[in-house]
Amino acid sequence: LWPYLGGVARESNMKALQIGGVEDHVHALVSMPSTLSIAKALQVLKGNSSKWIHDTFPHLRCFTWQEGYGAFS
């Protein structure tokens, strides 16, 4: 998942400086262009990775990200 999130960031003009976490928690240090809002960046990261998880791991079809997030800028 960590490398996939890095690829999603790269494809969306973000730079993933560090991504990691544990089974149920992700931390990401990401550099973003000023034209991209934090909300849009998280929508892209969570949406693309959720689809990838569902497509790649059918047994995780119940996987969902939490609705909220914490962000610092």
mmCIF file of the N, C-alpha and C atoms, coordinates in Angstrom:
data_MODEL
# 
_entry.id   MODEL 
# 
loop_
_atom_site.group_PDB 
_atom_site.id 
_atom_site.type_symbol 
_atom_site.label_atom_id 
_atom_site.label_alt_id 
_atom_site.label_comp_id 
_atom_site.label_asym_id 
_atom_site.label_entity_id 
_atom_site.label_seq_id 
_atom_site.pdbx_PDB_ins_code 
_atom_site.Cartn_x 
_atom_site.Cartn_y 
_atom_site.Cartn_z 
_atom_site.occupancy 
_atom_site.B_iso_or_equiv 
_atom_site.pdbx_formal_charge 
_atom_site.auth_seq_id 
_atom_site.auth_comp_id 
_atom_site.auth_asym_id 
_atom_site.auth_atom_id 
_atom_site.pdbx_PDB_model_num 
ATOM 1   N N  . LEU A 1 1  ? 0.819   -1.201  0.000   1.00 0.00 ? 1  LEU A N  1 
ATOM 2   C CA . LEU A 1 1  ? 0.000   0.000   0.000   1.00 0.00 ? 1  LEU A CA 1 
ATOM 3   C C  . LEU A 1 1  ? 0.860   1.261   0.000   1.00 0.00 ? 1  LEU A C  1 
ATOM 4   N N  . TRP A 1 2  ? 1.943   1.264   0.756   1.00 0.00 ? 2  TRP A N  1 
ATOM 5   C CA . TRP A 1 2  ? 2.775   2.488   0.843   1.00 0.00 ? 2  TRP A CA 1 
ATOM 6   C C  . TRP A 1 2  ? 3.325   2.879   -0.534  1.00 0.00 ? 2  TRP A C  1 
ATOM 7   N N  . PRO A 1 3  ? 3.916   1.940   -1.281  1.00 0.00 ? 3  PRO A N  1 
ATOM 8   C CA . PRO A 1 3  ? 4.395   2.317   -2.614  1.00 0.00 ? 3  PRO A CA 1 
ATOM 9   C C  . PRO A 1 3  ? 3.259   2.756   -3.547  1.00 0.00 ? 3  PRO A C  1 
ATOM 10  N N  . TYR A 1 4  ? 2.108   2.138   -3.429  1.00 0.00 ? 4  TYR A N  1 
ATOM 11  C CA . TYR A 1 4  ? 0.979   2.525   -4.271  1.00 0.00 ? 4  TYR A CA 1 
ATOM 12  C C  . TYR A 1 4  ? 0.564   3.962   -3.976  1.00 0.00 ? 4  TYR A C  1 
ATOM 13  N N  . LEU A 1 5  ? 0.460   4.315   -2.707  1.00 0.00 ? 5  LEU A N  1 
ATOM 14  C CA . LEU A 1 5  ? 0.106   5.687   -2.337  1.00 0.00 ? 5  LEU A CA 1 
ATOM 15  C C  . LEU A 1 5  ? 1.145   6.678   -2.868  1.00 0.00 ? 5  LEU A C  1 
ATOM 16  N N  . GLY A 1 6  ? 2.415   6.293   -2.837  1.00 0.00 ? 6  GLY A N  1 
ATOM 17  C CA . GLY A 1 6  ? 3.461   7.145   -3.399  1.00 0.00 ? 6  GLY A CA 1 
ATOM 18  C C  . GLY A 1 6  ? 3.268   7.360   -4.887  1.00 0.00 ? 6  GLY A C  1 
ATOM 19  N N  . GLY A 1 7  ? 2.877   6.313   -5.600  1.00 0.00 ? 7  GLY A N  1 
ATOM 20  C CA . GLY A 1 7  ? 2.613   6.429   -7.029  1.00 0.00 ? 7  GLY A CA 1 
ATOM 21  C C  . GLY A 1 7  ? 1.413   7.309   -7.322  1.00 0.00 ? 7  GLY A C  1 
ATOM 22  N N  . VAL A 1 8  ? 0.363   7.181   -6.535  1.00 0.00 ? 8  VAL A N  1 
ATOM 23  C CA . VAL A 1 8  ? -0.818  8.034   -6.698  1.00 0.00 ? 8  VAL A CA 1 
ATOM 24  C C  . VAL A 1 8  ? -0.421  9.489   -6.478  1.00 0.00 ? 8  VAL A C  1 
ATOM 25  N N  . ALA A 1 9  ? 0.368   9.741   -5.451  1.00 0.00 ? 9  ALA A N  1 
ATOM 26  C CA . ALA A 1 9  ? 0.827   11.106  -5.179  1.00 0.00 ? 9  ALA A CA 1 
ATOM 27  C C  . ALA A 1 9  ? 1.620   11.645  -6.370  1.00 0.00 ? 9  ALA A C  1 
ATOM 28  N N  . ARG A 1 10 ? 2.544   10.864  -6.860  1.00 0.00 ? 10 ARG A N  1 
ATOM 29  C CA . ARG A 1 10 ? 3.388   11.280  -7.988  1.00 0.00 ? 10 ARG A CA 1 
ATOM 30  C C  . ARG A 1 10 ? 2.550   11.596  -9.224  1.00 0.00 ? 10 ARG A C  1 
ATOM 31  N N  . GLU A 1 11 ? 1.552   10.757  -9.510  1.00 0.00 ? 11 GLU A N  1 
ATOM 32  C CA . GLU A 1 11 ? 0.691   10.968  -10.667 1.00 0.00 ? 11 GLU A CA 1 
ATOM 33  C C  . GLU A 1 11 ? -0.203  12.203  -10.518 1.00 0.00 ? 11 GLU A C  1 
ATOM 34  N N  . SER A 1 12 ? -0.329  12.693  -9.297  1.00 0.00 ? 12 SER A N  1 
ATOM 35  C CA . SER A 1 12 ? -1.185  13.854  -9.029  1.00 0.00 ? 12 SER A CA 1 
ATOM 36  C C  . SER A 1 12 ? -0.363  15.095  -8.697  1.00 0.00 ? 12 SER A C  1 
ATOM 37  N N  . ASN A 1 13 ? 0.892   15.116  -9.156  1.00 0.00 ? 13 ASN A N  1 
ATOM 38  C CA . ASN A 1 13 ? 1.798   16.249  -8.960  1.00 0.00 ? 13 ASN A CA 1 
ATOM 39  C C  . ASN A 1 13 ? 2.123   16.537  -7.505  1.00 0.00 ? 13 ASN A C  1 
ATOM 40  N N  . MET A 1 14 ? 2.069   15.505  -6.677  1.00 0.00 ? 14 MET A N  1 
ATOM 41  C CA . MET A 1 14 ? 2.506   15.613  -5.294  1.00 0.00 ? 14 MET A CA 1 
ATOM 42  C C  . MET A 1 14 ? 3.832   14.857  -5.174  1.00 0.00 ? 14 MET A C  1 
ATOM 43  N N  . LYS A 1 15 ? 4.547   15.126  -4.121  1.00 0.00 ? 15 LYS A N  1 
ATOM 44  C CA . LYS A 1 15 ? 5.776   14.387  -3.866  1.00 0.00 ? 15 LYS A CA 1 
ATOM 45  C C  . LYS A 1 15 ? 5.636   13.711  -2.502  1.00 0.00 ? 15 LYS A C  1 
ATOM 46  N N  . ALA A 1 16 ? 5.613   12.395  -2.504  1.00 0.00 ? 16 ALA A N  1 
ATOM 47  C CA . ALA A 1 16 ? 5.515   11.636  -1.256  1.00 0.00 ? 16 ALA A CA 1 
ATOM 48  C C  . ALA A 1 16 ? 6.910   11.600  -0.621  1.00 0.00 ? 16 ALA A C  1 
ATOM 49  N N  . LEU A 1 17 ? 7.087   12.332  0.448   1.00 0.00 ? 17 LEU A N  1 
ATOM 50  C CA . LEU A 1 17 ? 8.375   12.376  1.136   1.00 0.00 ? 17 LEU A CA 1 
ATOM 51  C C  . LEU A 1 17 ? 8.540   11.183  2.069   1.00 0.00 ? 17 LEU A C  1 
ATOM 52  N N  . GLN A 1 18 ? 7.434   10.760  2.690   1.00 0.00 ? 18 GLN A N  1 
ATOM 53  C CA . GLN A 1 18 ? 7.455   9.605   3.588   1.00 0.00 ? 18 GLN A CA 1 
ATOM 54  C C  . GLN A 1 18 ? 6.026   9.107   3.761   1.00 0.00 ? 18 GLN A C  1 
ATOM 55  N N  . ILE A 1 19 ? 5.820   7.824   3.568   1.00 0.00 ? 19 ILE A N  1 
ATOM 56  C CA . ILE A 1 19 ? 4.509   7.213   3.788   1.00 0.00 ? 19 ILE A CA 1 
ATOM 57  C C  . ILE A 1 19 ? 4.730   5.926   4.564   1.00 0.00 ? 19 ILE A C  1 
ATOM 58  N N  . GLY A 1 20 ? 3.943   5.728   5.588   1.00 0.00 ? 20 GLY A N  1 
ATOM 59  C CA . GLY A 1 20 ? 4.066   4.515   6.394   1.00 0.00 ? 20 GLY A CA 1 
ATOM 60  C C  . GLY A 1 20 ? 2.916   4.426   7.376   1.00 0.00 ? 20 GLY A C  1 
ATOM 61  N N  . GLY A 1 21 ? 2.998   3.475   8.247   1.00 0.00 ? 21 GLY A N  1 
ATOM 62  C CA . GLY A 1 21 ? 1.961   3.310   9.249   1.00 0.00 ? 21 GLY A CA 1 
ATOM 63  C C  . GLY A 1 21 ? 1.894   1.880   9.733   1.00 0.00 ? 21 GLY A C  1 
ATOM 64  N N  . VAL A 1 22 ? 0.757   1.528   10.247  1.00 0.00 ? 22 VAL A N  1 
ATOM 65  C CA . VAL A 1 22 ? 0.495   0.179   10.742  1.00 0.00 ? 22 VAL A CA 1 
ATOM 66  C C  . VAL A 1 22 ? -0.780  -0.323  10.085  1.00 0.00 ? 22 VAL A C  1 
ATOM 67  N N  . GLU A 1 23 ? -1.241  -1.473  10.490  1.00 0.00 ? 23 GLU A N  1 
ATOM 68  C CA . GLU A 1 23 ? -2.371  -2.142  9.844   1.00 0.00 ? 23 GLU A CA 1 
ATOM 69  C C  . GLU A 1 23 ? -3.605  -1.250  9.670   1.00 0.00 ? 23 GLU A C  1 
ATOM 70  N N  . ASP A 1 24 ? -3.881  -0.394  10.624  1.00 0.00 ? 24 ASP A N  1 
ATOM 71  C CA . ASP A 1 24 ? -5.110  0.403   10.548  1.00 0.00 ? 24 ASP A CA 1 
ATOM 72  C C  . ASP A 1 24 ? -4.861  1.907   10.611  1.00 0.00 ? 24 ASP A C  1 
ATOM 73  N N  . HIS A 1 25 ? -3.667  2.336   10.202  1.00 0.00 ? 25 HIS A N  1 
ATOM 74  C CA . HIS A 1 25 ? -3.328  3.751   10.359  1.00 0.00 ? 25 HIS A CA 1 
ATOM 75  C C  . HIS A 1 25 ? -2.237  4.129   9.368   1.00 0.00 ? 25 HIS A C  1 
ATOM 76  N N  . VAL A 1 26 ? -2.400  5.251   8.705   1.00 0.00 ? 26 VAL A N  1 
ATOM 77  C CA . VAL A 1 26 ? -1.421  5.718   7.729   1.00 0.00 ? 26 VAL A CA 1 
ATOM 78  C C  . VAL A 1 26 ? -0.960  7.128   8.097   1.00 0.00 ? 26 VAL A C  1 
ATOM 79  N N  . HIS A 1 27 ? 0.330   7.356   7.977   1.00 0.00 ? 27 HIS A N  1 
ATOM 80  C CA . HIS A 1 27 ? 0.892   8.705   8.053   1.00 0.00 ? 27 HIS A CA 1 
ATOM 81  C C  . HIS A 1 27 ? 1.561   8.972   6.715   1.00 0.00 ? 27 HIS A C  1 
ATOM 82  N N  . ALA A 1 28 ? 1.354   10.160  6.186   1.00 0.00 ? 28 ALA A N  1 
ATOM 83  C CA . ALA A 1 28 ? 1.969   10.519  4.916   1.00 0.00 ? 28 ALA A CA 1 
ATOM 84  C C  . ALA A 1 28 ? 2.494   11.952  5.010   1.00 0.00 ? 28 ALA A C  1 
ATOM 85  N N  . LEU A 1 29 ? 3.752   12.115  4.689   1.00 0.00 ? 29 LEU A N  1 
ATOM 86  C CA . LEU A 1 29 ? 4.353   13.444  4.575   1.00 0.00 ? 29 LEU A CA 1 
ATOM 87  C C  . LEU A 1 29 ? 4.461   13.717  3.080   1.00 0.00 ? 29 LEU A C  1 
ATOM 88  N N  . VAL A 1 30 ? 3.666   14.671  2.626   1.00 0.00 ? 30 VAL A N  1 
ATOM 89  C CA . VAL A 1 30 ? 3.519   14.900  1.194   1.00 0.00 ? 30 VAL A CA 1 
ATOM 90  C C  . VAL A 1 30 ? 3.717   16.385  0.890   1.00 0.00 ? 30 VAL A C  1 
ATOM 91  N N  . SER A 1 31 ? 4.492   16.661  -0.140  1.00 0.00 ? 31 SER A N  1 
ATOM 92  C CA . SER A 1 31 ? 4.637   18.020  -0.652  1.00 0.00 ? 31 SER A CA 1 
ATOM 93  C C  . SER A 1 31 ? 3.644   18.177  -1.793  1.00 0.00 ? 31 SER A C  1 
ATOM 94  N N  . MET A 1 32 ? 2.851   19.245  -1.731  1.00 0.00 ? 32 MET A N  1 
ATOM 95  C CA . MET A 1 32 ? 1.791   19.441  -2.722  1.00 0.00 ? 32 MET A CA 1 
ATOM 96  C C  . MET A 1 32 ? 1.929   20.808  -3.383  1.00 0.00 ? 32 MET A C  1 
ATOM 97  N N  . PRO A 1 33 ? 1.500   20.921  -4.630  1.00 0.00 ? 33 PRO A N  1 
ATOM 98  C CA . PRO A 1 33 ? 1.491   22.249  -5.252  1.00 0.00 ? 33 PRO A CA 1 
ATOM 99  C C  . PRO A 1 33 ? 0.446   23.136  -4.567  1.00 0.00 ? 33 PRO A C  1 
ATOM 100 N N  . SER A 1 34 ? 0.662   24.425  -4.599  1.00 0.00 ? 34 SER A N  1 
ATOM 101 C CA . SER A 1 34 ? -0.262  25.350  -3.930  1.00 0.00 ? 34 SER A CA 1 
ATOM 102 C C  . SER A 1 34 ? -1.649  25.354  -4.569  1.00 0.00 ? 34 SER A C  1 
ATOM 103 N N  . THR A 1 35 ? -1.772  24.842  -5.761  1.00 0.00 ? 35 THR A N  1 
ATOM 104 C CA . THR A 1 35 ? -3.066  24.798  -6.455  1.00 0.00 ? 35 THR A CA 1 
ATOM 105 C C  . THR A 1 35 ? -3.923  23.610  -6.021  1.00 0.00 ? 35 THR A C  1 
ATOM 106 N N  . LEU A 1 36 ? -3.377  22.723  -5.219  1.00 0.00 ? 36 LEU A N  1 
ATOM 107 C CA . LEU A 1 36 ? -4.095  21.517  -4.783  1.00 0.00 ? 36 LEU A CA 1 
ATOM 108 C C  . LEU A 1 36 ? -4.467  21.657  -3.310  1.00 0.00 ? 36 LEU A C  1 
ATOM 109 N N  . SER A 1 37 ? -5.754  21.595  -3.019  1.00 0.00 ? 37 SER A N  1 
ATOM 110 C CA . SER A 1 37 ? -6.191  21.696  -1.620  1.00 0.00 ? 37 SER A CA 1 
ATOM 111 C C  . SER A 1 37 ? -5.902  20.391  -0.887  1.00 0.00 ? 37 SER A C  1 
ATOM 112 N N  . ILE A 1 38 ? -5.800  20.484  0.413   1.00 0.00 ? 38 ILE A N  1 
ATOM 113 C CA . ILE A 1 38 ? -5.588  19.287  1.228   1.00 0.00 ? 38 ILE A CA 1 
ATOM 114 C C  . ILE A 1 38 ? -6.754  18.322  1.037   1.00 0.00 ? 38 ILE A C  1 
ATOM 115 N N  . ALA A 1 39 ? -7.962  18.845  1.021   1.00 0.00 ? 39 ALA A N  1 
ATOM 116 C CA . ALA A 1 39 ? -9.142  17.988  0.851   1.00 0.00 ? 39 ALA A CA 1 
ATOM 117 C C  . ALA A 1 39 ? -9.085  17.226  -0.471  1.00 0.00 ? 39 ALA A C  1 
ATOM 118 N N  . LYS A 1 40 ? -8.706  17.902  -1.557  1.00 0.00 ? 40 LYS A N  1 
ATOM 119 C CA . LYS A 1 40 ? -8.625  17.240  -2.861  1.00 0.00 ? 40 LYS A CA 1 
ATOM 120 C C  . LYS A 1 40 ? -7.508  16.200  -2.866  1.00 0.00 ? 40 LYS A C  1 
ATOM 121 N N  . ALA A 1 41 ? -6.373  16.534  -2.260  1.00 0.00 ? 41 ALA A N  1 
ATOM 122 C CA . ALA A 1 41 ? -5.259  15.584  -2.192  1.00 0.00 ? 41 ALA A CA 1 
ATOM 123 C C  . ALA A 1 41 ? -5.680  14.313  -1.465  1.00 0.00 ? 41 ALA A C  1 
ATOM 124 N N  . LEU A 1 42 ? -6.379  14.452  -0.346  1.00 0.00 ? 42 LEU A N  1 
ATOM 125 C CA . LEU A 1 42 ? -6.822  13.272  0.400   1.00 0.00 ? 42 LEU A CA 1 
ATOM 126 C C  . LEU A 1 42 ? -7.891  12.508  -0.358  1.00 0.00 ? 42 LEU A C  1 
ATOM 127 N N  . GLN A 1 43 ? -8.759  13.220  -1.075  1.00 0.00 ? 43 GLN A N  1 
ATOM 128 C CA . GLN A 1 43 ? -9.770  12.545  -1.890  1.00 0.00 ? 43 GLN A CA 1 
ATOM 129 C C  . GLN A 1 43 ? -9.093  11.672  -2.946  1.00 0.00 ? 43 GLN A C  1 
ATOM 130 N N  . VAL A 1 44 ? -8.067  12.195  -3.586  1.00 0.00 ? 44 VAL A N  1 
ATOM 131 C CA . VAL A 1 44 ? -7.340  11.453  -4.612  1.00 0.00 ? 44 VAL A CA 1 
ATOM 132 C C  . VAL A 1 44 ? -6.617  10.252  -4.005  1.00 0.00 ? 44 VAL A C  1 
ATOM 133 N N  . LEU A 1 45 ? -5.892  10.477  -2.909  1.00 0.00 ? 45 LEU A N  1 
ATOM 134 C CA . LEU A 1 45 ? -5.136  9.385   -2.281  1.00 0.00 ? 45 LEU A CA 1 
ATOM 135 C C  . LEU A 1 45 ? -6.050  8.286   -1.753  1.00 0.00 ? 45 LEU A C  1 
ATOM 136 N N  . LYS A 1 46 ? -7.089  8.675   -1.032  1.00 0.00 ? 46 LYS A N  1 
ATOM 137 C CA . LYS A 1 46 ? -7.989  7.676   -0.454  1.00 0.00 ? 46 LYS A CA 1 
ATOM 138 C C  . LYS A 1 46 ? -8.822  6.973   -1.522  1.00 0.00 ? 46 LYS A C  1 
ATOM 139 N N  . GLY A 1 47 ? -9.331  7.735   -2.487  1.00 0.00 ? 47 GLY A N  1 
ATOM 140 C CA . GLY A 1 47 ? -10.176 7.147   -3.526  1.00 0.00 ? 47 GLY A CA 1 
ATOM 141 C C  . GLY A 1 47 ? -9.438  6.151   -4.406  1.00 0.00 ? 47 GLY A C  1 
ATOM 142 N N  . ASN A 1 48 ? -8.271  6.556   -4.908  1.00 0.00 ? 48 ASN A N  1 
ATOM 143 C CA . ASN A 1 48 ? -7.500  5.668   -5.771  1.00 0.00 ? 48 ASN A CA 1 
ATOM 144 C C  . ASN A 1 48 ? -7.010  4.433   -5.024  1.00 0.00 ? 48 ASN A C  1 
ATOM 145 N N  . SER A 1 49 ? -6.539  4.619   -3.807  1.00 0.00 ? 49 SER A N  1 
ATOM 146 C CA . SER A 1 49 ? -6.025  3.468   -3.069  1.00 0.00 ? 49 SER A CA 1 
ATOM 147 C C  . SER A 1 49 ? -7.145  2.524   -2.652  1.00 0.00 ? 49 SER A C  1 
ATOM 148 N N  . SER A 1 50 ? -8.304  3.063   -2.336  1.00 0.00 ? 50 SER A N  1 
ATOM 149 C CA . SER A 1 50 ? -9.441  2.212   -1.991  1.00 0.00 ? 50 SER A CA 1 
ATOM 150 C C  . SER A 1 50 ? -9.845  1.335   -3.172  1.00 0.00 ? 50 SER A C  1 
ATOM 151 N N  . LYS A 1 51 ? -9.912  1.943   -4.362  1.00 0.00 ? 51 LYS A N  1 
ATOM 152 C CA . LYS A 1 51 ? -10.248 1.156   -5.563  1.00 0.00 ? 51 LYS A CA 1 
ATOM 153 C C  . LYS A 1 51 ? -9.198  0.081   -5.817  1.00 0.00 ? 51 LYS A C  1 
ATOM 154 N N  . TRP A 1 52 ? -7.921  0.436   -5.674  1.00 0.00 ? 52 TRP A N  1 
ATOM 155 C CA . TRP A 1 52 ? -6.841  -0.525  -5.885  1.00 0.00 ? 52 TRP A CA 1 
ATOM 156 C C  . TRP A 1 52 ? -6.940  -1.682  -4.893  1.00 0.00 ? 52 TRP A C  1 
ATOM 157 N N  . ILE A 1 53 ? -7.211  -1.381  -3.641  1.00 0.00 ? 53 ILE A N  1 
ATOM 158 C CA . ILE A 1 53 ? -7.345  -2.441  -2.631  1.00 0.00 ? 53 ILE A CA 1 
ATOM 159 C C  . ILE A 1 53 ? -8.490  -3.370  -2.997  1.00 0.00 ? 53 ILE A C  1 
ATOM 160 N N  . HIS A 1 54 ? -9.635  -2.809  -3.370  1.00 0.00 ? 54 HIS A N  1 
ATOM 161 C CA . HIS A 1 54 ? -10.794 -3.645  -3.721  1.00 0.00 ? 54 HIS A CA 1 
ATOM 162 C C  . HIS A 1 54 ? -10.525 -4.486  -4.969  1.00 0.00 ? 54 HIS A C  1 
ATOM 163 N N  . ASP A 1 55 ? -9.848  -3.907  -5.958  1.00 0.00 ? 55 ASP A N  1 
ATOM 164 C CA . ASP A 1 55 ? -9.565  -4.636  -7.201  1.00 0.00 ? 55 ASP A CA 1 
ATOM 165 C C  . ASP A 1 55 ? -8.486  -5.701  -7.015  1.00 0.00 ? 55 ASP A C  1 
ATOM 166 N N  . THR A 1 56 ? -7.494  -5.418  -6.180  1.00 0.00 ? 56 THR A N  1 
ATOM 167 C CA . THR A 1 56 ? -6.346  -6.303  -6.013  1.00 0.00 ? 56 THR A CA 1 
ATOM 168 C C  . THR A 1 56 ? -6.568  -7.383  -4.966  1.00 0.00 ? 56 THR A C  1 
ATOM 169 N N  . PHE A 1 57 ? -7.342  -7.057  -3.962  1.00 0.00 ? 57 PHE A N  1 
ATOM 170 C CA . PHE A 1 57 ? -7.571  -7.975  -2.843  1.00 0.00 ? 57 PHE A CA 1 
ATOM 171 C C  . PHE A 1 57 ? -9.079  -8.155  -2.630  1.00 0.00 ? 57 PHE A C  1 
ATOM 172 N N  . PRO A 1 58 ? -9.729  -8.988  -3.446  1.00 0.00 ? 58 PRO A N  1 
ATOM 173 C CA . PRO A 1 58 ? -11.184 -9.153  -3.350  1.00 0.00 ? 58 PRO A CA 1 
ATOM 174 C C  . PRO A 1 58 ? -11.680 -9.531  -1.951  1.00 0.00 ? 58 PRO A C  1 
ATOM 175 N N  . HIS A 1 59 ? -10.846 -10.214 -1.190  1.00 0.00 ? 59 HIS A N  1 
ATOM 176 C CA . HIS A 1 59 ? -11.272 -10.605 0.157   1.00 0.00 ? 59 HIS A CA 1 
ATOM 177 C C  . HIS A 1 59 ? -11.346 -9.395  1.095   1.00 0.00 ? 59 HIS A C  1 
ATOM 178 N N  . LEU A 1 60 ? -10.866 -8.231  0.663   1.00 0.00 ? 60 LEU A N  1 
ATOM 179 C CA . LEU A 1 60 ? -10.947 -7.011  1.466   1.00 0.00 ? 60 LEU A CA 1 
ATOM 180 C C  . LEU A 1 60 ? -12.043 -6.074  0.947   1.00 0.00 ? 60 LEU A C  1 
ATOM 181 N N  . ARG A 1 61 ? -13.085 -6.634  0.358   1.00 0.00 ? 61 ARG A N  1 
ATOM 182 C CA . ARG A 1 61 ? -14.147 -5.812  -0.235  1.00 0.00 ? 61 ARG A CA 1 
ATOM 183 C C  . ARG A 1 61 ? -14.861 -4.929  0.786   1.00 0.00 ? 61 ARG A C  1 
ATOM 184 N N  . CYS A 1 62 ? -14.724 -5.235  2.059   1.00 0.00 ? 62 CYS A N  1 
ATOM 185 C CA . CYS A 1 62 ? -15.341 -4.415  3.105   1.00 0.00 ? 62 CYS A CA 1 
ATOM 186 C C  . CYS A 1 62 ? -14.431 -3.268  3.559   1.00 0.00 ? 62 CYS A C  1 
ATOM 187 N N  . PHE A 1 63 ? -13.227 -3.176  2.977   1.00 0.00 ? 63 PHE A N  1 
ATOM 188 C CA . PHE A 1 63 ? -12.296 -2.125  3.378   1.00 0.00 ? 63 PHE A CA 1 
ATOM 189 C C  . PHE A 1 63 ? -12.859 -0.745  3.063   1.00 0.00 ? 63 PHE A C  1 
ATOM 190 N N  . THR A 1 64 ? -12.734 0.165   4.014   1.00 0.00 ? 64 THR A N  1 
ATOM 191 C CA . THR A 1 64 ? -13.048 1.580   3.792   1.00 0.00 ? 64 THR A CA 1 
ATOM 192 C C  . THR A 1 64 ? -12.083 2.419   4.609   1.00 0.00 ? 64 THR A C  1 
ATOM 193 N N  . TRP A 1 65 ? -11.765 3.589   4.100   1.00 0.00 ? 65 TRP A N  1 
ATOM 194 C CA . TRP A 1 65 ? -11.008 4.551   4.877   1.00 0.00 ? 65 TRP A CA 1 
ATOM 195 C C  . TRP A 1 65 ? -11.973 5.245   5.822   1.00 0.00 ? 65 TRP A C  1 
ATOM 196 N N  . GLN A 1 66 ? -11.455 5.754   6.929   1.00 0.00 ? 66 GLN A N  1 
ATOM 197 C CA . GLN A 1 66 ? -12.309 6.544   7.808   1.00 0.00 ? 66 GLN A CA 1 
ATOM 198 C C  . GLN A 1 66 ? -12.767 7.801   7.069   1.00 0.00 ? 66 GLN A C  1 
ATOM 199 N N  . GLU A 1 67 ? -13.856 8.402   7.512   1.00 0.00 ? 67 GLU A N  1 
ATOM 200 C CA . GLU A 1 67 ? -14.385 9.567   6.820   1.00 0.00 ? 67 GLU A CA 1 
ATOM 201 C C  . GLU A 1 67 ? -13.506 10.797  6.995   1.00 0.00 ? 67 GLU A C  1 
ATOM 202 N N  . GLY A 1 68 ? -12.889 10.959  8.128   1.00 0.00 ? 68 GLY A N  1 
ATOM 203 C CA . GLY A 1 68 ? -12.104 12.159  8.373   1.00 0.00 ? 68 GLY A CA 1 
ATOM 204 C C  . GLY A 1 68 ? -10.611 11.929  8.208   1.00 0.00 ? 68 GLY A C  1 
ATOM 205 N N  . TYR A 1 69 ? -9.865  12.954  8.515   1.00 0.00 ? 69 TYR A N  1 
ATOM 206 C CA . TYR A 1 69 ? -8.405  12.877  8.464   1.00 0.00 ? 69 TYR A CA 1 
ATOM 207 C C  . TYR A 1 69 ? -7.850  14.048  9.271   1.00 0.00 ? 69 TYR A C  1 
ATOM 208 N N  . GLY A 1 70 ? -6.604  13.943  9.638   1.00 0.00 ? 70 GLY A N  1 
ATOM 209 C CA . GLY A 1 70 ? -5.892  15.047  10.271  1.00 0.00 ? 70 GLY A CA 1 
ATOM 210 C C  . GLY A 1 70 ? -4.836  15.533  9.309   1.00 0.00 ? 70 GLY A C  1 
ATOM 211 N N  . ALA A 1 71 ? -4.666  16.846  9.210   1.00 0.00 ? 71 ALA A N  1 
ATOM 212 C CA . ALA A 1 71 ? -3.677  17.388  8.287   1.00 0.00 ? 71 ALA A CA 1 
ATOM 213 C C  . ALA A 1 71 ? -3.015  18.618  8.903   1.00 0.00 ? 71 ALA A C  1 
ATOM 214 N N  . PHE A 1 72 ? -1.743  18.771  8.622   1.00 0.00 ? 72 PHE A N  1 
ATOM 215 C CA . PHE A 1 72 ? -0.988  19.936  9.047   1.00 0.00 ? 72 PHE A CA 1 
ATOM 216 C C  . PHE A 1 72 ? -0.345  20.549  7.818   1.00 0.00 ? 72 PHE A C  1 
ATOM 217 N N  . SER A 1 73 ? -0.341  21.856  7.734   1.00 0.00 ? 73 SER A N  1 
ATOM 218 C CA . SER A 1 73 ? 0.284   22.510  6.574   1.00 0.00 ? 73 SER A CA 1 
ATOM 219 C C  . SER A 1 73 ? 1.251   23.579  7.038   1.00 0.00 ? 73 SER A C  1 
# 
